[in-house]
Amino acid sequence: MQKPGNHDPANDDLLDEYDFSDAVVGKYAERYARGTNLVLLDPDVAEVFPDATAVNEALRALANVIRARDARSRAA
């Protein structure tokens, strides 16, 4: 990363119309640090779930079934 003042126009990939004068350093750093887990759903699966809430509810229900099954297996 270059220090301010070390700008070399010959190595500039940014176009003149890009304006970062109001940019905030680290604006998304906290969100990034918390982490994000994105999963791309296949089209046939995405048709069943209208939004992220529906996906999360279905996965929580499945997780409960798996936990219950595992608890029965350990008890046996």
PQR file with spaces between the fields and no chain letter, atoms N, CA, C, O and H, PARSE charges and radii, in Angstrom:
ATOM       1  N    MET     1       0.841   -1.171    0.000 -0.4000 1.5000
ATOM       2  CA   MET     1       0.000    0.000    0.000 -0.0000 2.0000
ATOM       3  C    MET     1       0.889    1.238    0.000  0.5500 1.7000
ATOM       4  O    MET     1       1.871    1.317    0.738 -0.5500 1.4000
ATOM       5  N    GLN     2       0.531    2.188   -0.830 -0.4000 1.5000
ATOM       6  CA   GLN     2       1.348    3.397   -0.925 -0.0000 2.0000
ATOM       7  C    GLN     2       0.997    4.376    0.179  0.5500 1.7000
ATOM       8  O    GLN     2      -0.137    4.434    0.654 -0.5500 1.4000
ATOM       9  H    GLN     2      -0.266    2.124   -1.430  0.4000 1.0000
ATOM      10  N    LYS     3       1.985    5.130    0.567 -0.4000 1.5000
ATOM      11  CA   LYS     3       1.762    6.202    1.521 -0.0000 2.0000
ATOM      12  C    LYS     3       1.234    7.413    0.767  0.5500 1.7000
ATOM      13  O    LYS     3       1.563    7.606   -0.403 -0.5500 1.4000
ATOM      14  H    LYS     3       2.907    5.083    0.181  0.4000 1.0000
ATOM      15  N    PRO     4       0.418    8.229    1.427 -0.5600 1.5000
ATOM      16  CA   PRO     4      -0.055    9.454    0.772  0.2800 2.0000
ATOM      17  C    PRO     4       1.127   10.292    0.307  0.5500 1.7000
ATOM      18  O    PRO     4       2.128   10.424    1.012 -0.5500 1.4000
ATOM      19  N    GLY     5       0.999   10.850   -0.878 -0.4000 1.5000
ATOM      20  CA   GLY     5       2.062   11.680   -1.405 -0.0000 2.0000
ATOM      21  C    GLY     5       3.002   10.921   -2.330  0.5500 1.7000
ATOM      22  O    GLY     5       3.818   11.533   -3.019 -0.5500 1.4000
ATOM      23  H    GLY     5       0.186   10.743   -1.451  0.4000 1.0000
ATOM      24  N    ASN     6       2.897    9.590   -2.354 -0.4000 1.5000
ATOM      25  CA   ASN     6       3.744    8.781   -3.217 -0.0000 2.0000
ATOM      26  C    ASN     6       2.988    8.333   -4.461  0.5500 1.7000
ATOM      27  O    ASN     6       3.198    7.219   -4.939 -0.5500 1.4000
ATOM      28  H    ASN     6       2.234    9.093   -1.794  0.4000 1.0000
ATOM      29  N    HIS     7       2.130    9.167   -4.983 -0.4000 1.5000
ATOM      30  CA   HIS     7       1.299    8.815   -6.130 -0.0000 2.0000
ATOM      31  C    HIS     7       2.107    8.854   -7.409  0.5500 1.7000
ATOM      32  O    HIS     7       2.766    9.848   -7.714 -0.5500 1.4000
ATOM      33  H    HIS     7       1.959   10.072   -4.594  0.4000 1.0000
ATOM      34  N    ASP     8       2.050    7.761   -8.155 -0.4000 1.5000
ATOM      35  CA   ASP     8       2.757    7.678   -9.438 -0.0000 2.0000
ATOM      36  C    ASP     8       1.718    7.536  -10.538  0.5500 1.7000
ATOM      37  O    ASP     8       1.179    6.445  -10.719 -0.5500 1.4000
ATOM      38  H    ASP     8       1.514    6.953   -7.907  0.4000 1.0000
ATOM      39  N    PRO     9       1.411    8.608  -11.288 -0.5600 1.5000
ATOM      40  CA   PRO     9       0.381    8.553  -12.324  0.2800 2.0000
ATOM      41  C    PRO     9       0.627    7.478  -13.368  0.5500 1.7000
ATOM      42  O    PRO     9      -0.330    7.004  -13.981 -0.5500 1.4000
ATOM      43  N    ALA    10       1.873    7.074  -13.596 -0.4000 1.5000
ATOM      44  CA   ALA    10       2.170    6.041  -14.586 -0.0000 2.0000
ATOM      45  C    ALA    10       1.622    4.679  -14.155  0.5500 1.7000
ATOM      46  O    ALA    10       1.329    3.833  -15.001 -0.5500 1.4000
ATOM      47  H    ALA    10       2.650    7.459  -13.099  0.4000 1.0000
ATOM      48  N    ASN    11       1.484    4.464  -12.847 -0.4000 1.5000
ATOM      49  CA   ASN    11       0.979    3.192  -12.328 -0.0000 2.0000
ATOM      50  C    ASN    11      -0.464    3.310  -11.830  0.5500 1.7000
ATOM      51  O    ASN    11      -0.916    2.469  -11.054 -0.5500 1.4000
ATOM      52  H    ASN    11       1.722    5.151  -12.160  0.4000 1.0000
ATOM      53  N    ASP    12      -1.173    4.320  -12.257 -0.4000 1.5000
ATOM      54  CA   ASP    12      -2.520    4.593  -11.767 -0.0000 2.0000
ATOM      55  C    ASP    12      -3.554    3.823  -12.585  0.5500 1.7000
ATOM      56  O    ASP    12      -3.724    4.078  -13.778 -0.5500 1.4000
ATOM      57  H    ASP    12      -0.805    5.003  -12.888  0.4000 1.0000
ATOM      58  N    ASP    13      -4.242    2.881  -11.938 -0.4000 1.5000
ATOM      59  CA   ASP    13      -5.308    2.126  -12.596 -0.0000 2.0000
ATOM      60  C    ASP    13      -6.671    2.778  -12.406  0.5500 1.7000
ATOM      61  O    ASP    13      -7.646    2.363  -13.032 -0.5500 1.4000
ATOM      62  H    ASP    13      -4.103    2.674  -10.970  0.4000 1.0000
ATOM      63  N    LEU    14      -6.751    3.788  -11.556 -0.4000 1.5000
ATOM      64  CA   LEU    14      -8.017    4.444  -11.276 -0.0000 2.0000
ATOM      65  C    LEU    14      -8.294    5.532  -12.302  0.5500 1.7000
ATOM      66  O    LEU    14      -7.399    6.277  -12.701 -0.5500 1.4000
ATOM      67  H    LEU    14      -5.959    4.125  -11.047  0.4000 1.0000
ATOM      68  N    LEU    15      -9.527    5.606  -12.711 -0.4000 1.5000
ATOM      69  CA   LEU    15      -9.930    6.644  -13.643 -0.0000 2.0000
ATOM      70  C    LEU    15     -10.116    7.962  -12.910  0.5500 1.7000
ATOM      71  O    LEU    15     -10.365    7.971  -11.704 -0.5500 1.4000
ATOM      72  H    LEU    15     -10.254    5.001  -12.387  0.4000 1.0000
ATOM      73  N    ASP    16      -9.999    9.060  -13.618 -0.4000 1.5000
ATOM      74  CA   ASP    16     -10.123   10.386  -13.004 -0.0000 2.0000
ATOM      75  C    ASP    16     -11.493   10.613  -12.374  0.5500 1.7000
ATOM      76  O    ASP    16     -11.611   11.365  -11.407 -0.5500 1.4000
ATOM      77  H    ASP    16      -9.797    9.053  -14.597  0.4000 1.0000
ATOM      78  N    GLU    17     -12.533    9.968  -12.913 -0.4000 1.5000
ATOM      79  CA   GLU    17     -13.884   10.219  -12.385 -0.0000 2.0000
ATOM      80  C    GLU    17     -14.157    9.494  -11.065  0.5500 1.7000
ATOM      81  O    GLU    17     -15.206    9.717  -10.461 -0.5500 1.4000
ATOM      82  H    GLU    17     -12.437    9.357  -13.699  0.4000 1.0000
ATOM      83  N    TYR    18     -13.250    8.640  -10.602 -0.4000 1.5000
ATOM      84  CA   TYR    18     -13.414    8.006   -9.296 -0.0000 2.0000
ATOM      85  C    TYR    18     -13.095    9.045   -8.230  0.5500 1.7000
ATOM      86  O    TYR    18     -12.012    9.630   -8.221 -0.5500 1.4000
ATOM      87  H    TYR    18     -12.398    8.459  -11.093  0.4000 1.0000
ATOM      88  N    ASP    19     -14.044    9.265   -7.339 -0.4000 1.5000
ATOM      89  CA   ASP    19     -13.876   10.286   -6.308 -0.0000 2.0000
ATOM      90  C    ASP    19     -13.930    9.644   -4.935  0.5500 1.7000
ATOM      91  O    ASP    19     -14.997    9.221   -4.487 -0.5500 1.4000
ATOM      92  H    ASP    19     -14.923    8.789   -7.346  0.4000 1.0000
ATOM      93  N    PHE    20     -12.812    9.569   -4.275 -0.4000 1.5000
ATOM      94  CA   PHE    20     -12.738    8.996   -2.941 -0.0000 2.0000
ATOM      95  C    PHE    20     -12.543   10.073   -1.875  0.5500 1.7000
ATOM      96  O    PHE    20     -12.088    9.780   -0.770 -0.5500 1.4000
ATOM      97  H    PHE    20     -11.946    9.912   -4.638  0.4000 1.0000
ATOM      98  N    SER    21     -12.886   11.309   -2.205 -0.4000 1.5000
ATOM      99  CA   SER    21     -12.645   12.400   -1.264 -0.0000 2.0000
ATOM     100  C    SER    21     -13.491   12.269    0.002  0.5500 1.7000
ATOM     101  O    SER    21     -13.103   12.778    1.053 -0.5500 1.4000
ATOM     102  H    SER    21     -13.256   11.547   -3.103  0.4000 1.0000
ATOM     103  N    ASP    22     -14.644   11.593   -0.083 -0.4000 1.5000
ATOM     104  CA   ASP    22     -15.485   11.387    1.101 -0.0000 2.0000
ATOM     105  C    ASP    22     -15.352    9.972    1.653  0.5500 1.7000
ATOM     106  O    ASP    22     -16.169    9.551    2.472 -0.5500 1.4000
ATOM     107  H    ASP    22     -14.959   11.179   -0.937  0.4000 1.0000
ATOM     108  N    ALA    23     -14.343    9.240    1.219 -0.4000 1.5000
ATOM     109  CA   ALA    23     -14.164    7.855    1.655 -0.0000 2.0000
ATOM     110  C    ALA    23     -13.867    7.794    3.150  0.5500 1.7000
ATOM     111  O    ALA    23     -13.256    8.701    3.716 -0.5500 1.4000
ATOM     112  H    ALA    23     -13.679    9.583    0.554  0.4000 1.0000
ATOM     113  N    VAL    24     -14.306    6.722    3.767 -0.4000 1.5000
ATOM     114  CA   VAL    24     -14.067    6.500    5.185 -0.0000 2.0000
ATOM     115  C    VAL    24     -13.167    5.278    5.314  0.5500 1.7000
ATOM     116  O    VAL    24     -13.516    4.194    4.848 -0.5500 1.4000
ATOM     117  H    VAL    24     -14.802    5.986    3.307  0.4000 1.0000
ATOM     118  N    VAL    25     -12.031    5.447    5.933 -0.4000 1.5000
ATOM     119  CA   VAL    25     -11.090    4.352    6.122 -0.0000 2.0000
ATOM     120  C    VAL    25     -11.655    3.382    7.153  0.5500 1.7000
ATOM     121  O    VAL    25     -12.050    3.786    8.247 -0.5500 1.4000
ATOM     122  H    VAL    25     -11.747    6.328    6.312  0.4000 1.0000
ATOM     123  N    GLY    26     -11.689    2.112    6.799 -0.4000 1.5000
ATOM     124  CA   GLY    26     -12.142    1.088    7.739 -0.0000 2.0000
ATOM     125  C    GLY    26     -13.645    1.050    7.942  0.5500 1.7000
ATOM     126  O    GLY    26     -14.112    0.508    8.943 -0.5500 1.4000
ATOM     127  H    GLY    26     -11.368    1.784    5.911  0.4000 1.0000
ATOM     128  N    LYS    27     -14.408    1.606    7.026 -0.4000 1.5000
ATOM     129  CA   LYS    27     -15.865    1.701    7.188 -0.0000 2.0000
ATOM     130  C    LYS    27     -16.495    0.327    7.453  0.5500 1.7000
ATOM     131  O    LYS    27     -17.414    0.216    8.265 -0.5500 1.4000
ATOM     132  H    LYS    27     -14.028    2.046    6.212  0.4000 1.0000
ATOM     133  N    TYR    28     -16.018   -0.695    6.790 -0.4000 1.5000
ATOM     134  CA   TYR    28     -16.601   -2.028    6.925 -0.0000 2.0000
ATOM     135  C    TYR    28     -15.705   -2.991    7.707  0.5500 1.7000
ATOM     136  O    TYR    28     -15.955   -4.196    7.706 -0.5500 1.4000
ATOM     137  H    TYR    28     -15.271   -0.605    6.131  0.4000 1.0000
ATOM     138  N    ALA    29     -14.686   -2.490    8.362 -0.4000 1.5000
ATOM     139  CA   ALA    29     -13.724   -3.346    9.052 -0.0000 2.0000
ATOM     140  C    ALA    29     -14.380   -4.170   10.155  0.5500 1.7000
ATOM     141  O    ALA    29     -14.084   -5.357   10.289 -0.5500 1.4000
ATOM     142  H    ALA    29     -14.483   -1.511    8.362  0.4000 1.0000
ATOM     143  N    GLU    30     -15.260   -3.568   10.943 -0.4000 1.5000
ATOM     144  CA   GLU    30     -15.903   -4.299   12.037 -0.0000 2.0000
ATOM     145  C    GLU    30     -16.779   -5.420   11.493  0.5500 1.7000
ATOM     146  O    GLU    30     -16.757   -6.538   12.007 -0.5500 1.4000
ATOM     147  H    GLU    30     -15.501   -2.604   10.833  0.4000 1.0000
ATOM     148  N    ARG    31     -17.552   -5.117   10.451 -0.4000 1.5000
ATOM     149  CA   ARG    31     -18.421   -6.130    9.842 -0.0000 2.0000
ATOM     150  C    ARG    31     -17.565   -7.273    9.278  0.5500 1.7000
ATOM     151  O    ARG    31     -17.914   -8.444    9.425 -0.5500 1.4000
ATOM     152  H    ARG    31     -17.570   -4.208   10.034  0.4000 1.0000
ATOM     153  N    TYR    32     -16.460   -6.931    8.642 -0.4000 1.5000
ATOM     154  CA   TYR    32     -15.575   -7.942    8.090 -0.0000 2.0000
ATOM     155  C    TYR    32     -14.976   -8.806    9.205  0.5500 1.7000
ATOM     156  O    TYR    32     -14.866  -10.024    9.060 -0.5500 1.4000
ATOM     157  H    TYR    32     -16.176   -5.979    8.523  0.4000 1.0000
ATOM     158  N    ALA    33     -14.596   -8.180   10.300 -0.4000 1.5000
ATOM     159  CA   ALA    33     -13.982   -8.900   11.407 -0.0000 2.0000
ATOM     160  C    ALA    33     -14.952   -9.899   12.028  0.5500 1.7000
ATOM     161  O    ALA    33     -14.539  -10.962   12.490 -0.5500 1.4000
ATOM     162  H    ALA    33     -14.685   -7.191   10.417  0.4000 1.0000
ATOM     163  N    ARG    34     -16.231   -9.562   12.039 -0.4000 1.5000
ATOM     164  CA   ARG    34     -17.236  -10.489   12.583 -0.0000 2.0000
ATOM     165  C    ARG    34     -17.377  -11.708   11.695  0.5500 1.7000
ATOM     166  O    ARG    34     -17.761  -12.780   12.163 -0.5500 1.4000
ATOM     167  H    ARG    34     -16.566   -8.698   11.663  0.4000 1.0000
ATOM     168  N    GLY    35     -17.076  -11.555   10.439 -0.4000 1.5000
ATOM     169  CA   GLY    35     -17.148  -12.675    9.507 -0.0000 2.0000
ATOM     170  C    GLY    35     -18.520  -12.796    8.876  0.5500 1.7000
ATOM     171  O    GLY    35     -19.534  -12.417    9.462 -0.5500 1.4000
ATOM     172  H    GLY    35     -16.764  -10.684   10.059  0.4000 1.0000
ATOM     173  N    THR    36     -18.524  -13.318    7.705 -0.4000 1.5000
ATOM     174  CA   THR    36     -19.753  -13.538    6.959 -0.0000 2.0000
ATOM     175  C    THR    36     -19.635  -14.893    6.302  0.5500 1.7000
ATOM     176  O    THR    36     -18.582  -15.253    5.774 -0.5500 1.4000
ATOM     177  H    THR    36     -17.700  -13.626    7.230  0.4000 1.0000
ATOM     178  N    ASN    37     -20.709  -15.633    6.336 -0.4000 1.5000
ATOM     179  CA   ASN    37     -20.717  -16.943    5.714 -0.0000 2.0000
ATOM     180  C    ASN    37     -21.776  -16.933    4.625  0.5500 1.7000
ATOM     181  O    ASN    37     -22.968  -17.056    4.907 -0.5500 1.4000
ATOM     182  H    ASN    37     -21.564  -15.341    6.765  0.4000 1.0000
ATOM     183  N    LEU    38     -21.342  -16.789    3.395 -0.4000 1.5000
ATOM     184  CA   LEU    38     -22.268  -16.772    2.276 -0.0000 2.0000
ATOM     185  C    LEU    38     -22.278  -18.132    1.611  0.5500 1.7000
ATOM     186  O    LEU    38     -21.240  -18.775    1.458 -0.5500 1.4000
ATOM     187  H    LEU    38     -20.373  -16.689    3.166  0.4000 1.0000
ATOM     188  N    VAL    39     -23.473  -18.560    1.216 -0.4000 1.5000
ATOM     189  CA   VAL    39     -23.617  -19.827    0.521 -0.0000 2.0000
ATOM     190  C    VAL    39     -24.460  -19.575   -0.717  0.5500 1.7000
ATOM     191  O    VAL    39     -25.526  -18.965   -0.636 -0.5500 1.4000
ATOM     192  H    VAL    39     -24.316  -18.037    1.340  0.4000 1.0000
ATOM     193  N    LEU    40     -23.988  -20.040   -1.848 -0.4000 1.5000
ATOM     194  CA   LEU    40     -24.737  -19.901   -3.089 -0.0000 2.0000
ATOM     195  C    LEU    40     -25.663  -21.099   -3.231  0.5500 1.7000
ATOM     196  O    LEU    40     -25.211  -22.242   -3.281 -0.5500 1.4000
ATOM     197  H    LEU    40     -23.123  -20.536   -1.914  0.4000 1.0000
ATOM     198  N    LEU    41     -26.963  -20.827   -3.297 -0.4000 1.5000
ATOM     199  CA   LEU    41     -27.939  -21.894   -3.443 -0.0000 2.0000
ATOM     200  C    LEU    41     -28.110  -22.248   -4.910  0.5500 1.7000
ATOM     201  O    LEU    41     -28.092  -21.371   -5.775 -0.5500 1.4000
ATOM     202  H    LEU    41     -27.330  -19.898   -3.257  0.4000 1.0000
ATOM     203  N    ASP    42     -28.276  -23.528   -5.187 -0.4000 1.5000
ATOM     204  CA   ASP    42     -28.609  -23.938   -6.542 -0.0000 2.0000
ATOM     205  C    ASP    42     -29.989  -23.388   -6.877  0.5500 1.7000
ATOM     206  O    ASP    42     -30.816  -23.215   -5.981 -0.5500 1.4000
ATOM     207  H    ASP    42     -28.291  -24.239   -4.485  0.4000 1.0000
ATOM     208  N    PRO    43     -30.250  -23.112   -8.153 -0.5600 1.5000
ATOM     209  CA   PRO    43     -31.531  -22.506   -8.547  0.2800 2.0000
ATOM     210  C    PRO    43     -32.761  -23.268   -8.062  0.5500 1.7000
ATOM     211  O    PRO    43     -33.742  -22.650   -7.647 -0.5500 1.4000
ATOM     212  N    ASP    44     -32.724  -24.602   -8.108 -0.4000 1.5000
ATOM     213  CA   ASP    44     -33.891  -25.368   -7.672 -0.0000 2.0000
ATOM     214  C    ASP    44     -34.138  -25.225   -6.178  0.5500 1.7000
ATOM     215  O    ASP    44     -35.287  -25.256   -5.737 -0.5500 1.4000
ATOM     216  H    ASP    44     -31.927  -25.103   -8.445  0.4000 1.0000
ATOM     217  N    VAL    45     -33.083  -25.069   -5.397 -0.4000 1.5000
ATOM     218  CA   VAL    45     -33.232  -24.870   -3.955 -0.0000 2.0000
ATOM     219  C    VAL    45     -33.705  -23.445   -3.686  0.5500 1.7000
ATOM     220  O    VAL    45     -34.570  -23.232   -2.836 -0.5500 1.4000
ATOM     221  H    VAL    45     -32.150  -25.044   -5.756  0.4000 1.0000
ATOM     222  N    ALA    46     -33.153  -22.474   -4.394 -0.4000 1.5000
ATOM     223  CA   ALA    46     -33.522  -21.069   -4.196 -0.0000 2.0000
ATOM     224  C    ALA    46     -35.000  -20.824   -4.496  0.5500 1.7000
ATOM     225  O    ALA    46     -35.610  -19.931   -3.909 -0.5500 1.4000
ATOM     226  H    ALA    46     -32.450  -22.646   -5.084  0.4000 1.0000
ATOM     227  N    GLU    47     -35.575  -21.606   -5.400 -0.4000 1.5000
ATOM     228  CA   GLU    47     -37.004  -21.444   -5.715 -0.0000 2.0000
ATOM     229  C    GLU    47     -37.892  -21.712   -4.505  0.5500 1.7000
ATOM     230  O    GLU    47     -38.980  -21.146   -4.392 -0.5500 1.4000
ATOM     231  H    GLU    47     -35.079  -22.332   -5.876  0.4000 1.0000
ATOM     232  N    VAL    48     -37.434  -22.570   -3.605 -0.4000 1.5000
ATOM     233  CA   VAL    48     -38.239  -22.979   -2.452 -0.0000 2.0000
ATOM     234  C    VAL    48     -38.196  -21.939   -1.336  0.5500 1.7000
ATOM     235  O    VAL    48     -39.132  -21.832   -0.543 -0.5500 1.4000
ATOM     236  H    VAL    48     -36.550  -23.029   -3.697  0.4000 1.0000
ATOM     237  N    PHE    49     -37.104  -21.173   -1.278 -0.4000 1.5000
ATOM     238  CA   PHE    49     -36.904  -20.237   -0.174 -0.0000 2.0000
ATOM     239  C    PHE    49     -36.968  -18.798   -0.676  0.5500 1.7000
ATOM     240  O    PHE    49     -36.128  -18.385   -1.475 -0.5500 1.4000
ATOM     241  H    PHE    49     -36.344  -21.260   -1.922  0.4000 1.0000
ATOM     242  N    PRO    50     -37.959  -18.029   -0.214 -0.5600 1.5000
ATOM     243  CA   PRO    50     -38.112  -16.664   -0.708  0.2800 2.0000
ATOM     244  C    PRO    50     -37.051  -15.683   -0.211  0.5500 1.7000
ATOM     245  O    PRO    50     -36.797  -14.663   -0.850 -0.5500 1.4000
ATOM     246  N    ASP    51     -36.427  -15.997    0.942 -0.4000 1.5000
ATOM     247  CA   ASP    51     -35.448  -15.060    1.502 -0.0000 2.0000
ATOM     248  C    ASP    51     -34.540  -15.776    2.500  0.5500 1.7000
ATOM     249  O    ASP    51     -34.699  -16.969    2.762 -0.5500 1.4000
ATOM     250  H    ASP    51     -36.633  -16.826    1.461  0.4000 1.0000
ATOM     251  N    ALA    52     -33.590  -15.029    3.050 -0.4000 1.5000
ATOM     252  CA   ALA    52     -32.623  -15.593    3.989 -0.0000 2.0000
ATOM     253  C    ALA    52     -33.295  -16.116    5.249  0.5500 1.7000
ATOM     254  O    ALA    52     -32.850  -17.113    5.816 -0.5500 1.4000
ATOM     255  H    ALA    52     -33.461  -14.060    2.837  0.4000 1.0000
ATOM     256  N    THR    53     -34.350  -15.464    5.691 -0.4000 1.5000
ATOM     257  CA   THR    53     -35.055  -15.913    6.890 -0.0000 2.0000
ATOM     258  C    THR    53     -35.610  -17.311    6.698  0.5500 1.7000
ATOM     259  O    THR    53     -35.509  -18.148    7.596 -0.5500 1.4000
ATOM     260  H    THR    53     -34.712  -14.653    5.231  0.4000 1.0000
ATOM     261  N    ALA    54     -36.190  -17.573    5.546 -0.4000 1.5000
ATOM     262  CA   ALA    54     -36.748  -18.897    5.262 -0.0000 2.0000
ATOM     263  C    ALA    54     -35.649  -19.957    5.238  0.5500 1.7000
ATOM     264  O    ALA    54     -35.839  -21.064    5.742 -0.5500 1.4000
ATOM     265  H    ALA    54     -36.272  -16.894    4.817  0.4000 1.0000
ATOM     266  N    VAL    55     -34.516  -19.622    4.660 -0.4000 1.5000
ATOM     267  CA   VAL    55     -33.391  -20.564    4.621 -0.0000 2.0000
ATOM     268  C    VAL    55     -32.913  -20.850    6.035  0.5500 1.7000
ATOM     269  O    VAL    55     -32.703  -22.008    6.398 -0.5500 1.4000
ATOM     270  H    VAL    55     -34.362  -18.722    4.251  0.4000 1.0000
ATOM     271  N    ASN    56     -32.740  -19.809    6.832 -0.4000 1.5000
ATOM     272  CA   ASN    56     -32.261  -19.990    8.203 -0.0000 2.0000
ATOM     273  C    ASN    56     -33.235  -20.806    9.043  0.5500 1.7000
ATOM     274  O    ASN    56     -32.808  -21.661    9.819 -0.5500 1.4000
ATOM     275  H    ASN    56     -32.911  -18.869    6.537  0.4000 1.0000
ATOM     276  N    GLU    57     -34.528  -20.560    8.905 -0.4000 1.5000
ATOM     277  CA   GLU    57     -35.522  -21.332    9.655 -0.0000 2.0000
ATOM     278  C    GLU    57     -35.461  -22.802    9.277  0.5500 1.7000
ATOM     279  O    GLU    57     -35.514  -23.669   10.149 -0.5500 1.4000
ATOM     280  H    GLU    57     -34.875  -19.865    8.275  0.4000 1.0000
ATOM     281  N    ALA    58     -35.351  -23.090    7.990 -0.4000 1.5000
ATOM     282  CA   ALA    58     -35.280  -24.481    7.536 -0.0000 2.0000
ATOM     283  C    ALA    58     -34.013  -25.160    8.048  0.5500 1.7000
ATOM     284  O    ALA    58     -34.055  -26.307    8.491 -0.5500 1.4000
ATOM     285  H    ALA    58     -35.308  -22.386    7.282  0.4000 1.0000
ATOM     286  N    LEU    59     -32.888  -24.451    7.988 -0.4000 1.5000
ATOM     287  CA   LEU    59     -31.638  -25.038    8.470 -0.0000 2.0000
ATOM     288  C    LEU    59     -31.648  -25.247    9.979  0.5500 1.7000
ATOM     289  O    LEU    59     -31.090  -26.229   10.470 -0.5500 1.4000
ATOM     290  H    LEU    59     -32.853  -23.519    7.628  0.4000 1.0000
ATOM     291  N    ARG    60     -32.275  -24.335   10.721 -0.4000 1.5000
ATOM     292  CA   ARG    60     -32.378  -24.526   12.178 -0.0000 2.0000
ATOM     293  C    ARG    60     -33.241  -25.737   12.508  0.5500 1.7000
ATOM     294  O    ARG    60     -32.922  -26.500   13.419 -0.5500 1.4000
ATOM     295  H    ARG    60     -32.727  -23.537   10.323  0.4000 1.0000
ATOM     296  N    ALA    61     -34.335  -25.914   11.768 -0.4000 1.5000
ATOM     297  CA   ALA    61     -35.196  -27.078   11.983 -0.0000 2.0000
ATOM     298  C    ALA    61     -34.423  -28.362   11.686  0.5500 1.7000
ATOM     299  O    ALA    61     -34.507  -29.329   12.442 -0.5500 1.4000
ATOM     300  H    ALA    61     -34.595  -25.294   11.027  0.4000 1.0000
ATOM     301  N    LEU    62     -33.682  -28.369   10.600 -0.4000 1.5000
ATOM     302  CA   LEU    62     -32.875  -29.540   10.258 -0.0000 2.0000
ATOM     303  C    LEU    62     -31.804  -29.787   11.312  0.5500 1.7000
ATOM     304  O    LEU    62     -31.554  -30.932   11.689 -0.5500 1.4000
ATOM     305  H    LEU    62     -33.614  -27.583    9.986  0.4000 1.0000
ATOM     306  N    ALA    63     -31.174  -28.719   11.787 -0.4000 1.5000
ATOM     307  CA   ALA    63     -30.147  -28.861   12.821 -0.0000 2.0000
ATOM     308  C    ALA    63     -30.735  -29.473   14.088  0.5500 1.7000
ATOM     309  O    ALA    63     -30.086  -30.295   14.734 -0.5500 1.4000
ATOM     310  H    ALA    63     -31.377  -27.790   11.481  0.4000 1.0000
ATOM     311  N    ASN    64     -31.959  -29.082   14.451 -0.4000 1.5000
ATOM     312  CA   ASN    64     -32.616  -29.660   15.627 -0.0000 2.0000
ATOM     313  C    ASN    64     -32.870  -31.151   15.441  0.5500 1.7000
ATOM     314  O    ASN    64     -32.695  -31.932   16.376 -0.5500 1.4000
ATOM     315  H    ASN    64     -32.486  -28.415   13.925  0.4000 1.0000
ATOM     316  N    VAL    65     -33.283  -31.550   14.238 -0.4000 1.5000
ATOM     317  CA   VAL    65     -33.506  -32.965   13.952 -0.0000 2.0000
ATOM     318  C    VAL    65     -32.192  -33.735   14.085  0.5500 1.7000
ATOM     319  O    VAL    65     -32.164  -34.816   14.673 -0.5500 1.4000
ATOM     320  H    VAL    65     -33.425  -30.916   13.479  0.4000 1.0000
ATOM     321  N    ILE    66     -31.121  -33.192   13.548 -0.4000 1.5000
ATOM     322  CA   ILE    66     -29.812  -33.857   13.621 -0.0000 2.0000
ATOM     323  C    ILE    66     -29.345  -33.958   15.066  0.5500 1.7000
ATOM     324  O    ILE    66     -28.837  -35.000   15.482 -0.5500 1.4000
ATOM     325  H    ILE    66     -31.144  -32.314   13.070  0.4000 1.0000
ATOM     326  N    ARG    67     -29.513  -32.885   15.833 -0.4000 1.5000
ATOM     327  CA   ARG    67     -29.099  -32.923   17.248 -0.0000 2.0000
ATOM     328  C    ARG    67     -29.893  -33.972   18.023  0.5500 1.7000
ATOM     329  O    ARG    67     -29.326  -34.702   18.836 -0.5500 1.4000
ATOM     330  H    ARG    67     -29.926  -32.039   15.495  0.4000 1.0000
ATOM     331  N    ALA    68     -31.203  -34.052   17.777 -0.4000 1.5000
ATOM     332  CA   ALA    68     -32.036  -35.022   18.465 -0.0000 2.0000
ATOM     333  C    ALA    68     -31.612  -36.444   18.092  0.5500 1.7000
ATOM     334  O    ALA    68     -31.549  -37.322   18.953 -0.5500 1.4000
ATOM     335  H    ALA    68     -31.664  -33.459   17.116  0.4000 1.0000
ATOM     336  N    ARG    69     -31.323  -36.668   16.820 -0.4000 1.5000
ATOM     337  CA   ARG    69     -30.877  -37.981   16.368 -0.0000 2.0000
ATOM     338  C    ARG    69     -29.561  -38.352   17.038  0.5500 1.7000
ATOM     339  O    ARG    69     -29.387  -39.477   17.507 -0.5500 1.4000
ATOM     340  H    ARG    69     -31.374  -35.955   16.120  0.4000 1.0000
ATOM     341  N    ASP    70     -28.631  -37.390   17.079 -0.4000 1.5000
ATOM     342  CA   ASP    70     -27.343  -37.652   17.688 -0.0000 2.0000
ATOM     343  C    ASP    70     -27.473  -37.921   19.186  0.5500 1.7000
ATOM     344  O    ASP    70     -26.767  -38.770   19.730 -0.5500 1.4000
ATOM     345  H    ASP    70     -28.772  -36.477   16.698  0.4000 1.0000
ATOM     346  N    ALA    71     -28.364  -37.209   19.841 -0.4000 1.5000
ATOM     347  CA   ALA    71     -28.581  -37.422   21.282 -0.0000 2.0000
ATOM     348  C    ALA    71     -29.138  -38.823   21.528  0.5500 1.7000
ATOM     349  O    ALA    71     -28.753  -39.475   22.498 -0.5500 1.4000
ATOM     350  H    ALA    71     -28.937  -36.520   19.399  0.4000 1.0000
ATOM     351  N    ARG    72     -30.042  -39.295   20.662 -0.4000 1.5000
ATOM     352  CA   ARG    72     -30.598  -40.650   20.807 -0.0000 2.0000
ATOM     353  C    ARG    72     -29.495  -41.687   20.563  0.5500 1.7000
ATOM     354  O    ARG    72     -29.453  -42.717   21.236 -0.5500 1.4000
ATOM     355  H    ARG    72     -30.356  -38.764   19.874  0.4000 1.0000
ATOM     356  N    SER    73     -28.619  -41.422   19.618 -0.4000 1.5000
ATOM     357  CA   SER    73     -27.539  -42.355   19.319 -0.0000 2.0000
ATOM     358  C    SER    73     -26.573  -42.481   20.504  0.5500 1.7000
ATOM     359  O    SER    73     -26.109  -43.576   20.821 -0.5500 1.4000
ATOM     360  H    SER    73     -28.654  -40.585   19.071  0.4000 1.0000
ATOM     361  N    ARG    74     -26.281  -41.362   21.144 -0.4000 1.5000
ATOM     362  CA   ARG    74     -25.369  -41.392   22.300 -0.0000 2.0000
ATOM     363  C    ARG    74     -26.020  -42.073   23.495  0.5500 1.7000
ATOM     364  O    ARG    74     -25.339  -42.725   24.286 -0.5500 1.4000
ATOM     365  H    ARG    74     -26.658  -40.473   20.886  0.4000 1.0000
ATOM     366  N    ALA    75     -27.331  -41.927   23.630 -0.4000 1.5000
ATOM     367  CA   ALA    75     -28.036  -42.513   24.778 -0.0000 2.0000
ATOM     368  C    ALA    75     -28.192  -44.022   24.627  0.5500 1.7000
ATOM     369  O    ALA    75     -28.360  -44.733   25.617 -0.5500 1.4000
ATOM     370  H    ALA    75     -27.884  -41.397   22.987  0.4000 1.0000
ATOM     371  N    ALA    76     -28.136  -44.504   23.409 -0.4000 1.5000
ATOM     372  CA   ALA    76     -28.363  -45.944   23.162 -0.0000 2.0000
ATOM     373  C    ALA    76     -27.171  -46.788   23.524  0.5500 1.7000
ATOM     374  O    ALA    76     -27.211  -48.009   23.374 -0.5500 1.4000
ATOM     375  H    ALA    76     -27.999  -43.927   22.604  0.4000 1.0000
